[in-house]
Amino acid sequence: AGKVAARPAGATSAAPSTSAPDPAQDTAAASPSPSATPAPTGGPAGATPVAPTPTTAKPTATTPTTPKPTAPDTAFAGTAAVEALGRSGNRHTVELTVGTRLTALQVEFRLRRPDALPGTTPWTDLPGTVVTVALDRDTLVYRFTVQPGPDLGPGTYTFSVTGAVPAAGPTTPAETWTASAFALTDDPHAVAARGGFPAW
């Protein structure tokens, strides 16, 4: 009784390790090192850079300029002259200025009647014009009538009468001229001009 079991020589008992872990090593392993973040440059520390807002230039509105229409030239006037041709003759002339297209043109001279009625010479640079002569008391009436046809364009036209110089009398009627026509513009209308011959 009371036997003790014998252990084999060299045998040791394995005891579990009871050593505690090193707290410093655990803290280093659990806390990862923060990554280095570069600080922004060109501004104060901690300022967040703001991207510039692009600006677009607005086109300036321009009002188109419209050229003003040029008013049509509606000139219709004449210049009268008397030219002496020696001692017994003279020439009455009217230069008529026309600024627009015309039709049905007529020019009339009212000249003093000489004592004798020698041949007179009416003349104009408008081809096809018909000239008539009438006697109204002591006045000779010359009418230049442009025949119907192509319209008369702008320009200067000449009308003249060559005749004898009348004898001086107690009364001297004035010598005059008139011109009338129909203007072919945007607003068709009649035009007229008149004047007197200078004394001679």
Secondary structure, 3 states (H helix, E strand, C coil): CCCCCCCCCCCCCCCCCCCCCCHHHHHHHHCCCCCCCCCCCCCCCCCCCCCCCCCCCCCCCCCCCCCCCCCCCCCEEEEEEEEEECCCEEEEEEEEEECCCEEEEEEEEEEECCCCCCCCEEEECCCCCEEEEEEECCEEEEEEECCCCCCECCEEEEEEEEEECCCCCCCCCCCEEEEEEEECCCCCEEEEEEEECCCC
